[in-house]
Amino acid sequence: QVQLVESGGGLVQPGGSLRLSCAASGFTLDYYTIGWFRQAPGKEREGVSCISSSNGSTNYADSVKGRFTISRHNAKNTVYLQMNSLKPEDTAVYYCAADPDSSRLCGFWRGVYDYWGQGTQVTVSS
C-alpha cells in the first residue's frame, strides 16, 4: 500500500526553525518527484518546494526562497523540508506529495501528484 506520512510540525516562534519529514511506505521515494505544499485556513493549497527524481533539481516558491531547503535521504526513504527564519505567514498545514513520472522536472501543478500525505500542522506564533 502506497503511503506518505508527514511529521515534524508544531508550534514555533517567529524566526525559529522546524524540519518536516515525509516518509514513504509501499514504494521507493527516489523514483518519484516529491513536492511539499501548504494550505492555510481559507486559502488554496500552494506549492512550497519540490525535488525532481530525474536529476535532483529543486524548486522553491518565491515566498520561501533562502529560508527553506528540501532534501532526500534515500536510505531512509524520506524527504525533508528544513524551514528556517519562520514567519507567521508560514502557518499552514504542510503536505508532501509524490509524482510517479520520474522523467518530469518538478513543479507545483497539483494534478501531477498522485499520492498525498495527511499533512502536518505548522504554527508560527509568539
N, C-alpha and C positions, 0 to 999 in steps of 0.2 A: 504494500500500500504506500503510495506516494504521500509524503507528509513533510511540511515545513513548520518548524516551531521557532518562534522568536522569543528572546529573553533579554534581560538586561535593562529594561526600562525602570523608571522610578521617578522620584521627586528630587530635583536638584536645584540649587540656587543659580541665579544668572551668573555667567562666567564659568560655571562648573563643567564637568565632563561626564560622559557616560559612554560605555561601549555596548552596543547591541550585538546580539548573536542571532544567526539564522542557521539552525541545524536541520539537515535533511535526513530523511529515512526513506528507504524504498528506491532510491536512485542515487547516482553519483553526481554531486553538485558541480564537479569540474566540467562536466559535459553540457552544462546549462549556463546560459546567461542569467545573471541574478540582478534583480532590481530591488531597491528599497523605496518605498512610497510612504507617505504620511497623510493623515486626514484629521484635520482639526474640526471641532464642532461647527456645524453649519457651513462647512466648506467642502469643495470637491477633493477627492484623493489626488495627490500630486506626486510626481516623481522627485526623488531626492538625490539618488545616486544609483549607479549600476556598473557592473563589471562584465565584460564580454568573455564568453567561453573561448572563442577562436584565438584571440591574441592578448587577452588580459587587459585590454584597453578599458579605461574608466570614463565616467561622465558624471557631472555634478550639476545640480540646479544652481543658478546664479546666487541664490539666497544662502547657500551653504558652502560655496567655494572658499577654500582656505581654512575652513573650520572642521569639515567632515572628511573622513578618509575611509574608503571601502577597501577591503582586502579579503583574500581567500586563505583558508588553511585546509588544503586538500586532504591531509591525513585525518583531520577531524571532520571532514565533510561539512564544513561550516564556513559561512561568510560573515564577516564582521563589519560593523559601521562604527567607527570611532568618532565621537561627537565632542568637540571642544568648543570653548567660548560660547556656551549655550545661551540663548536669548529666550525671553518669554514667548516670542512668536514661533519658537520651535516646538512649543507644546502641541502634542497631537498623539494619535495612535499611529505607531510605525509598523508597517507590514513589509515582509520580504516576499518576493515572487520569483518564479522560475520560468524562463522561456526555453523550450526544448530545441529551438532551432540554433544549433551551435555555430552555424555559418553567419548568423546575423549579428552585426555590431549592436551593442546595447543602446537603448533609448528609453523614453518614458511613455510610449504608447501602451496603455494598459492592455489592449486587446491581444497582444502577442504573448502575454504571460499566462500560461495555462494553470499554474499552480500557485496558490496563495496560502500564507500562514494566517493565523487568527489575530495577530497583532499584539503589540506590547505598548503600554501607555508610557509616554514621556511627559512629565510636567516640569516646567521651568518656572520657578516662583520663589520669591523671597518670603 
